[in-house]
Amino acid sequence: MPIAYIDISFFAHATEDEDKVIEAARHLLPTAQGDNIVFDRSSLLGHHGNPITLFETKIREKDMIKAVVENLSSKLGVLDKETLLREINLHMEKGNLYLRFDKQAAFQGRAKLGVSDPIRVRLRFKKSRLEDILQICREIGMLP
């Protein structure tokens, strides 16, 4: 597997049901392994003192990485894949591919790129050249 690890993080705001936000994130994960992934929880305060919960996890197991990537690739639509390819320079930095998924779409079981209050996914590649990462992303179905 050409990916070293995957980081997933997201916020649950005071107005959101934390269980539903976690469920949305789990919808981006493969069903068989999704329940095995544990999210660490941190309590934060927003700009106006409002409570915010940060959830984070790091996936290092090769089989789990493969399953997560295959699941994301299969759920990500053609238009989002084309947008990602077109804007790849905005999503890449030092061997990392940064993806942001729409939380509402994820709750409905869909993987859709989004920017507002997203579920953040970072794929850390073992290689750092853009050309190598583009080739890997095509091979795993993340790009057209």
N, CA, C and O of each residue as an XYZ file, in Angstrom:
576
protein
N       0.846     -1.179      0.000
C       0.000      0.000      0.000
C       0.890      1.239      0.000
O       1.738      1.395      0.878
N       0.700      2.111     -0.973
C       1.539      3.301     -1.100
C       1.160      4.435     -0.139
O       1.739      5.520     -0.185
N       0.182      4.168      0.727
C      -0.259      5.176      1.690
C       0.241      4.752      3.078
O       0.015      3.619      3.505
N       0.912      5.659      3.766
C       1.477      5.352      5.081
C       0.400      5.338      6.162
O       0.372      4.447      7.011
N      -0.490      6.338      6.122
C      -1.579      6.397      7.094
C      -2.651      7.361      6.605
O      -2.458      8.106      5.645
N      -3.793      7.321      7.301
C      -4.914      8.206      7.002
C      -5.326      8.876      8.307
O      -5.532      8.204      9.318
N      -5.445     10.191      8.284
C      -5.979     10.952      9.417
C      -7.405     11.376      9.072
O      -7.673     11.817      7.954
N      -8.298     11.245     10.014
C      -9.674     11.714      9.846
C      -9.995     12.590     11.043
O      -9.745     12.200     12.184
N     -10.549     13.774     10.795
C     -10.938     14.669     11.882
C     -12.187     15.449     11.490
O     -12.445     15.707     10.314
N     -12.947     15.812     12.511
C     -14.166     16.599     12.290
C     -14.604     17.195     13.618
O     -14.204     16.742     14.690
N     -15.439     18.224     13.515
C     -15.967     18.909     14.688
C     -17.448     18.583     14.853
O     -18.171     18.367     13.881
N     -17.874     18.555     16.107
C     -19.298     18.522     16.432
C     -19.563     19.791     17.238
O     -19.022     19.972     18.328
N     -20.389     20.652     16.693
C     -20.727     21.905     17.361
C     -21.829     21.662     18.380
O     -22.505     20.634     18.345
N     -22.002     22.609     19.280
C     -22.990     22.462     20.356
C     -24.398     22.231     19.814
O     -25.223     21.606     20.480
N     -24.673     22.726     18.622
C     -26.006     22.579     18.033
C     -26.204     21.238     17.328
O     -27.300     20.944     16.850
N     -25.140     20.418     17.261
C     -25.207     19.141     16.558
C     -25.246     17.982     17.553
O     -24.698     18.065     18.652
N     -25.891     16.929     17.150
C     -25.908     15.686     17.917
C     -24.598     14.952     17.625
O     -24.361     14.542     16.489
N     -23.747     14.783     18.638
C     -22.426     14.169     18.435
C     -22.532     12.771     17.830
O     -21.724     12.399     16.979
N     -23.515     12.007     18.261
C     -23.679     10.649     17.728
C     -23.978     10.669     16.231
O     -23.508      9.803     15.493
N     -24.757     11.653     15.780
C     -25.076     11.752     14.352
C     -23.864     12.203     13.547
O     -23.676     11.774     12.408
N     -23.042     13.069     14.136
C     -21.830     13.520     13.442
C     -20.853     12.350     13.306
O     -20.234     12.174     12.257
N     -20.717     11.554     14.364
C     -19.862     10.361     14.293
C     -20.421      9.386     13.264
O     -19.666      8.787     12.498
N     -21.735      9.227     13.246
C     -22.369      8.339     12.266
C     -22.066      8.805     10.840
O     -21.799      7.985      9.962
N     -22.106     10.120     10.609
C     -21.783     10.667      9.287
C     -20.367     10.275      8.887
O     -20.138      9.847      7.756
N     -19.416     10.417      9.806
C     -18.016     10.058      9.514
C     -17.902      8.566      9.244
O     -17.164      8.157      8.348
N     -18.609      7.761      9.992
C     -18.565      6.302      9.805
C     -19.135      5.894      8.445
O     -18.767      4.849      7.909
N     -20.023      6.705      7.889
C     -20.572      6.402      6.563
C     -19.510      6.512      5.481
O     -19.666      5.939      4.402
N     -18.423      7.245      5.756
C     -17.321      7.353      4.794
C     -16.374      6.164      4.909
O     -15.490      5.985      4.071
N     -16.557      5.362      5.939
C     -15.683      4.221      6.200
C     -16.344      2.940      5.710
O     -17.569      2.880      5.604
N     -15.551      1.919      5.411
C     -16.130      0.642      5.003
C     -16.957      0.046      6.147
O     -16.541      0.084      7.305
N     -18.101     -0.491      5.823
C     -19.035     -0.997      6.826
C     -18.394     -2.021      7.752
O     -18.559     -1.952      8.970
N     -17.673     -2.960      7.183
C     -17.090     -4.046      7.987
C     -16.079     -3.535      9.005
O     -15.999     -4.079     10.107
N     -15.312     -2.515      8.672
C     -14.266     -2.032      9.567
C     -14.632     -0.754     10.312
O     -13.944     -0.367     11.257
N     -15.697     -0.104      9.898
C     -16.050      1.197     10.475
C     -16.205      1.191     11.972
O     -15.799      2.143     12.639
N     -16.786      0.134     12.520
C     -16.994      0.076     13.966
C     -15.706     -0.166     14.734
O     -15.658      0.072     15.941
N     -14.662     -0.634     14.064
C     -13.379     -0.890     14.725
C     -12.533      0.368     14.872
O     -11.528      0.360     15.583
N     -12.925      1.436     14.213
C     -12.161      2.682     14.269
C     -12.669      3.519     15.435
O     -13.862      3.805     15.539
N     -11.747      3.906     16.307
C     -12.081      4.686     17.493
C     -11.654      6.130     17.263
O     -10.529      6.396     16.839
N     -12.559      7.051     17.545
C     -12.259      8.476     17.417
C     -11.908      9.039     18.790
O     -12.667      8.882     19.746
N     -10.743      9.701     18.881
C     -10.375     10.405     20.104
C     -11.193     11.685     20.172
O     -11.465     12.308     19.146
N     -11.578     12.071     21.360
C     -12.464     13.223     21.559
C     -11.742     14.285     22.377
O     -11.148     13.983     23.412
N     -11.796     15.539     21.906
C     -11.221     16.674     22.636
C     -12.279     17.754     22.753
O     -12.975     18.057     21.783
N     -12.400     18.332     23.934
C     -13.357     19.421     24.141
C     -12.653     20.752     23.907
O     -11.585     21.016     24.459
N     -13.272     21.575     23.082
C     -12.718     22.886     22.735
C     -13.767     23.961     22.980
O     -14.944     23.661     23.180
N     -13.332     25.209     22.961
C     -14.254     26.333     23.033
C     -14.156     27.138     21.752
O     -13.061     27.427     21.269
N     -15.309     27.499     21.205
C     -15.356     28.310     20.001
C     -15.041     29.762     20.304
O     -14.783     30.123     21.452
N     -15.062     30.579     19.289
C     -14.721     32.001     19.388
C     -15.584     32.728     20.427
O     -15.105     33.622     21.125
N     -16.833     32.343     20.517
C     -17.758     32.995     21.444
C     -17.986     32.166     22.708
O     -18.976     32.373     23.411
N     -17.087     31.236     23.001
C     -17.188     30.422     24.192
C     -18.104     29.214     24.064
O     -18.375     28.518     25.043
N     -18.576     28.976     22.851
C     -19.456     27.838     22.623
C     -18.660     26.538     22.616
O     -17.546     26.492     22.094
N     -19.234     25.471     23.200
C     -18.506     24.200     23.229
C     -18.449     23.535     21.851
O     -19.439     23.495     21.121
N     -17.274     23.021     21.519
C     -17.049     22.295     20.271
C     -16.281     21.027     20.631
O     -15.360     21.066     21.447
N     -16.654     19.919     20.029
C     -15.926     18.675     20.259
C     -15.178     18.312     18.993
O     -15.763     18.259     17.911
N     -13.876     18.059     19.127
C     -13.041     17.636     18.009
C     -12.876     16.123     18.100
O     -12.517     15.589     19.150
N     -13.141     15.442     16.990
C     -12.948     13.998     16.899
C     -11.816     13.742     15.913
O     -11.767     14.350     14.844
N     -10.897     12.831     16.278
C      -9.752     12.521     15.426
C      -9.414     11.043     15.519
O      -9.626     10.400     16.547
N      -8.886     10.524     14.428
C      -8.335      9.176     14.437
C      -7.239      9.085     13.393
O      -7.207      9.851     12.430
N      -6.342      8.135     13.603
C      -5.274      7.865     12.637
C      -5.337      6.378     12.312
O      -5.325      5.533     13.207
N      -5.403      6.074     11.035
C      -5.482      4.686     10.582
C      -4.128      4.307     10.004
O      -3.652      4.930      9.055
N      -3.504      3.271     10.585
C      -2.167      2.848     10.169
C      -2.128      1.434      9.602
O      -1.189      1.086      8.885
N      -3.127      0.615      9.908
C      -3.125     -0.779      9.470
C      -3.332     -0.843      7.955
O      -4.253     -0.223      7.423
N      -2.476     -1.592      7.268
C      -2.501     -1.652      5.802
C      -3.852     -2.101      5.264
O      -4.368     -1.506      4.319
N      -4.428     -3.138      5.850
C      -5.726     -3.635      5.370
C      -6.820     -2.589      5.552
O      -7.678     -2.423      4.685
N      -6.787     -1.892      6.672
C      -7.782     -0.861      6.953
C      -7.601      0.326      6.005
O      -8.584      0.876      5.507
N      -6.351      0.724      5.752
C      -6.084      1.822      4.818
C      -6.640      1.472      3.447
O      -7.315      2.283      2.813
N      -6.352      0.268      3.001
C      -6.828     -0.184      1.686
C      -8.351     -0.153      1.629
O      -8.924      0.323      0.649
N      -9.006     -0.651      2.663
C     -10.471     -0.690      2.694
C     -11.070      0.720      2.707
O     -12.058      0.977      2.021
N     -10.484      1.624      3.475
C     -10.987      3.002      3.545
C     -10.833      3.701      2.197
O     -11.763      4.350      1.718
N      -9.661      3.566      1.591
C      -9.408      4.215      0.298
C     -10.345      3.655     -0.778
O     -10.917      4.415     -1.561
N     -10.500      2.346     -0.815
C     -11.411      1.741     -1.797
C     -12.838      2.219     -1.581
O     -13.555      2.489     -2.545
N     -13.256      2.326     -0.328
C     -14.607      2.781     -0.022
C     -14.817      4.228     -0.458
O     -15.821      4.550     -1.093
N     -13.866      5.099     -0.117
C     -13.970      6.508     -0.517
C     -13.976      6.638     -2.033
O     -14.769      7.398     -2.589
N     -13.101      5.906     -2.697
C     -13.013      5.968     -4.159
C     -14.308      5.518     -4.813
O     -14.739      6.103     -5.807
N     -14.929      4.491     -4.266
C     -16.161      3.972     -4.866
C     -17.348      4.901     -4.613
O     -18.267      4.962     -5.429
N     -17.338      5.626     -3.488
C     -18.460      6.512     -3.159
C     -18.331      7.901     -3.765
O     -19.330      8.600     -3.932
N     -17.094      8.311     -4.100
C     -16.873      9.656     -4.639
C     -17.349      9.710     -6.085
O     -16.961      8.879     -6.906
N     -18.186     10.685     -6.387
C     -18.769     10.805     -7.715
C     -17.780     11.260     -8.776
O     -16.721     11.806     -8.468
N     -18.144     11.027    -10.024
C     -17.290     11.378    -11.158
C     -16.989     12.881    -11.188
O     -15.849     13.274    -11.432
N     -17.990     13.714    -10.943
C     -17.771     15.169    -10.977
C     -16.798     15.610     -9.887
O     -15.948     16.468    -10.122
N     -16.922     15.023     -8.692
C     -15.980     15.359     -7.625
C     -14.571     14.883     -7.961
O     -13.600     15.572     -7.651
N     -14.445     13.717     -8.589
C     -13.128     13.220     -8.991
C     -12.501     14.139    -10.032
O     -11.302     14.411     -9.983
N     -13.311     14.616    -10.972
C     -12.801     15.537    -11.996
C     -12.409     16.871    -11.374
O     -11.396     17.458    -11.754
N     -13.206     17.356    -10.421
C     -12.883     18.599     -9.716
C     -11.589     18.431     -8.934
O     -10.732     19.315     -8.945
N     -11.450     17.309     -8.263
C     -10.239     17.029     -7.497
C      -9.010     17.022     -8.407
O      -7.977     17.590     -8.053
N      -9.111     16.395     -9.556
C      -7.998     16.368    -10.505
C      -7.658     17.779    -10.991
O      -6.489     18.154    -11.079
N      -8.687     18.542    -11.299
C      -8.499     19.905    -11.805
C      -7.856     20.810    -10.741
O      -7.056     21.687    -11.065
N      -8.214     20.587     -9.475
C      -7.745     21.449     -8.390
C      -6.731     20.738     -7.490
O      -6.564     21.112     -6.329
N      -6.059     19.725     -8.017
C      -5.192     18.875     -7.198
C      -4.128     19.669     -6.443
O      -3.775     19.309     -5.319
N      -3.618     20.729     -7.032
C      -2.576     21.528     -6.364
C      -3.088     22.180     -5.080
O      -2.301     22.481     -4.183
N      -4.400     22.398     -4.987
C      -4.978     22.977     -3.781
C      -5.121     21.937     -2.664
O      -5.295     22.290     -1.498
N      -5.047     20.670     -3.026
C      -5.268     19.576     -2.072
C      -3.988     18.839     -1.682
O      -4.016     17.955     -0.826
N      -2.872     19.201     -2.306
C      -1.610     18.489     -2.081
C      -0.618     19.372     -1.333
O      -0.526     20.578     -1.562
N       0.127     18.726     -0.424
C       1.236     19.412      0.220
C       2.165     18.368      0.836
O       1.755     17.592      1.700
N       3.405     18.356      0.389
C       4.456     17.505      0.955
C       4.023     16.053      1.158
O       4.148     15.514      2.257
N       3.519     15.431      0.113
C       3.155     14.022      0.188
C       1.822     13.733      0.845
O       1.504     12.575      1.116
N       1.045     14.756      1.103
C      -0.270     14.605      1.712
C      -1.354     15.032      0.731
O      -1.212     16.038      0.036
N      -2.422     14.272      0.680
C      -3.610     14.654     -0.078
C      -4.685     14.986      0.943
O      -5.091     14.129      1.729
N      -5.145     16.231      0.930
C      -6.154     16.702      1.872
C      -7.516     16.722      1.189
O      -7.705     17.365      0.157
N      -8.451     16.008      1.784
C      -9.814     15.949      1.262
C     -10.773     16.441      2.331
O     -10.581     16.188      3.521
N     -11.802     17.144      1.895
C     -12.848     17.609      2.808
C     -14.178     17.104      2.270
O     -14.542     17.361      1.123
N     -14.894     16.381      3.123
C     -16.160     15.801      2.715
C     -17.318     16.495      3.428
O     -17.248     16.798      4.619
N     -18.375     16.736      2.675
C     -19.577     17.363      3.184
C     -20.197     16.473      4.263
O     -20.505     15.308      4.011
N     -20.376     17.021      5.452
C     -20.881     16.257      6.591
C     -22.322     15.791      6.370
O     -22.670     14.664      6.724
N     -23.153     16.647      5.790
C     -24.555     16.285      5.556
C     -24.680     15.163      4.535
O     -25.465     14.232      4.717
N     -23.903     15.257      3.459
C     -23.922     14.196      2.442
C     -23.414     12.890      3.044
O     -23.951     11.822      2.753
N     -22.387     12.971      3.877
C     -21.845     11.766      4.515
C     -22.888     11.121      5.410
O     -22.982      9.895      5.470
N     -23.674     11.935      6.106
C     -24.726     11.388      6.967
C     -25.745     10.593      6.143
O     -26.338      9.628      6.625
N     -25.932     11.019      4.898
C     -26.856     10.327      3.990
C     -26.180      9.174      3.249
O     -26.792      8.548      2.384
N     -24.913      8.891      3.588
C     -24.210      7.760      3.002
C     -23.474      8.065      1.712
O     -23.021      7.152      1.021
N     -23.351      9.359      1.379
C     -22.661      9.750      0.150
C     -21.341     10.430      0.476
O     -21.225     11.109      1.497
N     -20.346     10.251     -0.388
C     -19.066     10.955     -0.268
C     -19.087     12.085     -1.286
O     -19.058     11.846     -2.493
N     -19.137     13.324     -0.788
C     -19.178     14.498     -1.652
C     -18.198     15.509     -1.090
O     -18.205     15.797      0.106
N     -17.354     16.047     -1.959
C     -16.405     17.060     -1.514
C     -17.162     18.290     -1.032
O     -18.172     18.675     -1.621
N     -16.673     18.901      0.034
C     -17.303     20.094      0.589
C     -16.283     20.907      1.347
O     -15.200     20.414      1.663
N     -16.619     22.149      1.641
C     -15.659     23.011      2.336
C     -16.197     23.540      3.664
O     -15.414     23.864      4.557
N     -17.500     23.632      3.804
C     -18.089     24.207      5.006
C     -18.290     23.132      6.070
O     -19.036     22.176      5.858
N     -17.624     23.288      7.214
C     -17.740     22.366      8.346
C     -17.607     20.907      7.894
O     -18.518     20.109      8.112
N     -16.482     20.557      7.267
C     -16.339     19.232      6.648
C     -15.807     18.151      7.586
O     -15.399     18.418      8.716
N     -15.826     16.945      7.081
C     -15.071     15.839      7.652
C     -13.760     15.843      6.879
O     -13.748     15.669      5.660
N     -12.669     16.040      7.584
C     -11.352     16.164      6.938
C     -10.658     14.810      6.896
O     -10.606     14.085      7.890
N     -10.126     14.489      5.723
C      -9.390     13.240      5.536
C      -8.048     13.590      4.917
O      -7.980     14.269      3.892
N      -6.981     13.118      5.555
C      -5.637     13.335      5.015
C      -5.030     11.980      4.689
O      -4.904     11.115      5.556
N      -4.657     11.809      3.430
C      -3.944     10.612      3.008
C      -2.461     10.958      2.964
O      -2.049     11.847      2.219
N      -1.664     10.260      3.760
C      -0.218     10.491      3.791
C       0.445      9.420      2.938
O       0.458      8.243      3.299
N       0.995      9.841      1.803
C       1.630      8.922      0.868
C       3.071      8.665      1.256
O       3.707      9.497      1.903
N       3.580      7.519      0.861
C       4.973      7.171      1.120
C       5.895      7.893      0.151
O       7.091      8.026      0.412
N       5.346      8.360     -0.971
C       6.096      9.143     -1.954
C       5.598     10.573     -1.894
O       4.474     10.823     -1.459
N       6.428     11.519     -2.329
C       6.005     12.913     -2.245
C       5.929     13.633     -3.591
O       5.428     14.756     -3.660
N       6.418     13.005     -4.658
C       6.335     13.658     -5.978
C       4.884     13.665     -6.453
O       4.195     12.648     -6.381
N       4.433     14.805     -6.933
C       3.055     14.949     -7.386
C       2.707     13.922     -8.456
O       1.624     13.340     -8.428
N       3.626     13.695     -9.406
C       3.359     12.740    -10.489
C       3.112     11.333     -9.941
O       2.222     10.626    -10.415
N       3.908     10.927     -8.937
C       3.732      9.607     -8.318
C       2.376      9.510     -7.621
O       1.677      8.504     -7.741
N       2.016     10.558     -6.897
C       0.750     10.552     -6.155
C      -0.440     10.556     -7.115
O      -1.436      9.875     -6.872
N      -0.340     11.315     -8.196
C      -1.411     11.314     -9.200
C      -1.606      9.915     -9.775
O      -2.739      9.466     -9.951
N      -0.510      9.231    -10.067
C      -0.579      7.873    -10.610
C      -1.231      6.923     -9.598
O      -2.078      6.108     -9.963
N      -0.836      7.033     -8.340
C      -1.408      6.182     -7.295
C      -2.907      6.460     -7.159
O      -3.708      5.530     -7.057
N      -3.280      7.731     -7.158
C      -4.699      8.091     -7.031
C      -5.527      7.584     -8.202
O      -6.687      7.214     -8.024
N      -4.953      7.563     -9.381
C      -5.665      6.991    -10.533
C      -5.819      5.485    -10.356
O      -6.878      4.926    -10.640
N      -4.769      4.838     -9.892
C      -4.799      3.371     -9.722
C      -5.819      2.943     -8.663
O      -6.448      1.894     -8.798
N      -5.986      3.752     -7.610
C      -6.934      3.390     -6.557
C      -8.340      3.912     -6.841
O      -9.267      3.671     -6.067
N      -8.494      4.626     -7.953
C      -9.817      5.104     -8.343
C     -10.241      6.413     -7.737
O     -11.410      6.786     -7.839
N      -9.316      7.136     -7.099
C      -9.639      8.421     -6.488
C      -9.720      9.532     -7.526
O     -10.391     10.542     -7.314
N      -9.026      9.338     -8.663
C      -9.022     10.306     -9.759
C      -9.406      9.592    -11.053
O      -9.171      8.394    -11.212
N     -10.003     10.354    -11.977
C     -10.365      9.747    -13.275
C      -9.149      9.436    -14.123
O      -9.286      8.926    -15.235
